[in-house]
Amino acid sequence: MNLTNKIESLHNPRIKSIVRLRKAAERKKQQLTLVEGVREVTRALQSSHPVQQFFICSELLEKSNLDIITAYATENRCEIFDCTLNVFKKISYREHPDGLIALASLSQTKLTDLTLSTTPLVLIAEGIEKPGNIGTLLRTADAVGVDAIILINPRTDLTNPNVIRASMGSLFLLPIISTDIPTCMEWLQLHHIQSIGLIPDAHTDYTQISYAEPSAIVVGSEDGGLSQTMISYLSHPASIPMVGYNDSLNVATAAAITLYEAIRQRRELH
């Protein structure tokens, strides 16, 4: 692969196009997003996520990582553009970039595409807005090995580079579906998966529920929690005990606590 594709000008059309991808509407229009960072790009490649081009800064990127990218680009006929430090900082989202950005195609997974385990564990999140929370939910879901993550009416699109960063690349390692409440709940019923929704004032403690059967943990938005429509569908409303002054936990923290309780119970059965 020829690495003489140099970009030295901030006014280069490719650089301008990448900068426009900071807007969700532009990502949707181009059907592209940016994956920044060696770890994140590596995970995208490991999952066979379609990558179109690489933008590197040879002043920052370690040679071992450059060799990996070069080998991939050669095999898959991807272009590599070596940017000056000035140009790379223009397109980077990070305060301390490591010299690698991939331009990747968008891809969507449908509920009908999912392959479930014999006793599936699913994480469902409704109306989440903050990219950091979505990313942390994805990392946690990956850590416990969920079968899938279902986002109900998310207020931030998954293609947001900050979501990719916050997930540390877990976005590419898990089946993630974006859908609405009726479609999701119909799918749960079809597969006989109980839904445990976290609600601060629910009378049932989350530890009092059996997660041994197929289960979906359902968490709500940062500001309003679960909608009344979602609550009406739940198999089990549950709460996490709070003994301090605050009456709720961060959504990602609440999800982590409950998911690990499910894992604990399942391990005890074996």
N, C-alpha and C positions, 0 to 999 in steps of 0.2 A: 504494500500500500504506500502510495506516495504521500509523504507528510510535508510536502512543500506548499500545501494550501495555507498560506499565511493570511491573517487578517490583522491589519495594523491601524485601520481607521475606525473611529467611533461612528462614522457615517456610512459604513458598509451596509448594504441592504439586508444582509443576513442578520447582522447585529440589531438593526432596527426591527426586523421581524420577530426576533427573540424577545426583545424588550416589550413588544406588544402582547406577548403571551402572558404577561403578568395579569392581564385582565381575563376574567372567566369567559366573557363573551367572545374574545379573540381565540381562546383555547378551543371553545366549541366550534367556532367558525373554521379554524384551521385543522381541527381534529388532532391537535398536537399538545404536548405539555413538556415541561422541562424536568429532568431528573438530575439533581446536583449532588455531587459527592461520590467518592470512590465506593464506599459501602453501599449506598443506595443504588448506584449504577450497576454494581456487581450483582446485587440481588435481582435487579430487573433482568439482567442477562441470564442469571441462573434460572429464572422462571420463564425464559423464552419470550419475554415481553418484547414486542416489535420496536426496535430502535432504528432510527433513520440516519442520524448524524451524530458525531461527537465534536464537542468544542473543548479544546484543552489549552492549558497554559504551560508550556514546557518549563518555565521558570519555577512552577509550583508542583507539577505532577511528578511523583517519584518514577524512576525508570522502570521498576518492576510492574507498576500499574500501567504505564504506557505500553509495555510489551503485551500485556493482557488485552488492552484495548486495540492495539494494532493487529494482533492475531484475530480477534473477533471481527474487526472491520474488514480485514483482508478476506476472510472466509465468507462474510455476508455482504460484501460489496458496499460497505458504508463509507461515507466520506468523513475525513478527520480534518478539522480546521484548527490550526495552531494560532492562538490569539496572543497578542502582547499583553502584558500585565494590566495595562490601562484598560484595554478593551475587555479583558476577561472580568475585571472588577465591575464593569458596566453591566454585564449580563448576569453576574453572580448575585444570589440572594444572601450570601453569607458574609459575615464580618471577616472571617478568616477562611477563605476558600482553599480547597486542596488541589484545584487545577483541572477538575473534570466536570463537564456537563454533557448530558445526552439529550437529544431531541427525540422524543418518543411518541408513537401513535397512541391514541386513546383506544381503550378496549372495554367492553361491557360484558358482564356475566349476568345470565338470567337465572331465575329460580329453577327453571326446568333443566338448566345445565348442571346442577349440583349432583354430586355423588356423595351420599351420606354413609356414615358408619352405622353399625348395628344399633348403637345407642347414641344418637347424635347429641351434641351440645352446641347450641347456636347462641350468638350474641346479637340482640336487636337493639338499635339505638334510634330514638325518634327525635327529629327536629334539632339535631346538634348543629351548632353554629361555629364554634371556635376551632380552627384548624389544629391547634395543639391538643385539644380534647379528642378530636377524631383520631389523630395520630397516636395518642396514648392508648385509646381504646383498641386500635389495631395491634399495637405492640403487645398489649395484655392478652388479647385474643390469640395471638400467635404463641405467646408464652405457655398458655394452657392447652393449646392444640384444639381450638374449636373447629367444627366442621365448616362453618361459614359465618360471615358477618352480614347482617341485613340492616341497611340504613333506610329509615322511614322518613321521607320528605326532608332530607338534610338541607340545611341553610348555607352550607359551604360545599362546593363541588370537590369531588375526590381528586380532580386533576390539579388542584391548588398545590404548587410546589412546597408550600409550608406544611401541608398534610403529609406529603411524601417524606419531608425532612423529619417531622415529628414522629412518624411511624418507623423511622430508621430503615426504610425500605420494606417493612413488613407488608405494605400495601401490595407488593408484587408476589407475596408468598401465600396469600389466602384468597379464597373465593369471597368477593365482596359484591353485594347486590344492592341496588338502590330501587325502591319501589314504594307503594302506598300501603295503607293499613289493611283494606279489604283483601288485596292480593296476597299480602304476607300472611294474614290470619287464615285465609283459605288454604294456603300452602301448609301451614302448621297443622291444621286439622286433617288434611289429606295424609300427612305423614305421622299422625298421632303423636305430635310433639306438644307437651304441656308448656304453657307460658307463665313465667314467674316475673311479675312486674314490681319494680321497686318504687314504693310510695311511702313518704315519711310517716303518714298517719295510719298505715295499715296495721291491723291488730295482730297479724301473724308475723313472728320473728322469722327472718330468712333462714335461720338454722333449723327451724321446725319443719321445713319442707324436705321431702325426699327428692333428690336429684338423680336417683338411680335409673329412672326411666328417661326416655328421650325428652330433653328439656331445652327451653329457650329462655335466657335471661334478658329481660326487657328494661331498658333505662331511658329516661326522658331528657328533655332539653335542660340547659344550664339554668335558665330563668324560670320556666314554668313546670318542669317535670313532665310526666306523661299526660297526654291529652285525655279528656273524658271519653272520647271515642275509643282510644286504645285501652283505657281502663275497663271499658265495658266488655272487651273481648278476652280479658285475662283469665287464665285458669286459677291463678293464685296471686293476689296482691300480697306483698311482703314488705317488711321494713327492716332497716338496720338500726339497732338501738343507739340512741344518742344521749349521753349523760352530761354534756357540756352546755354551753350557751347557744351554740349553733344548732339549727334544726335540720340541716342537710349537709351532705358530703359532695365533693366534686364528683361529677358524673363518672369519670374514669376510675376514681378511687372506689366508688360504690360498685361499679361493675367488677373491678378486680377482687374485692372482698367476696362477692357472691360467686363469681366463677371459681375461685379457689376453694370455696366451701363445697361446690359441686364436685370438684376434683378430689377433695379430701374424702367426701362420702363414698365416691366411686372406688377409691383406692382401698378403703376399709372393707369393701365388699369382696375384694380379691385377696 
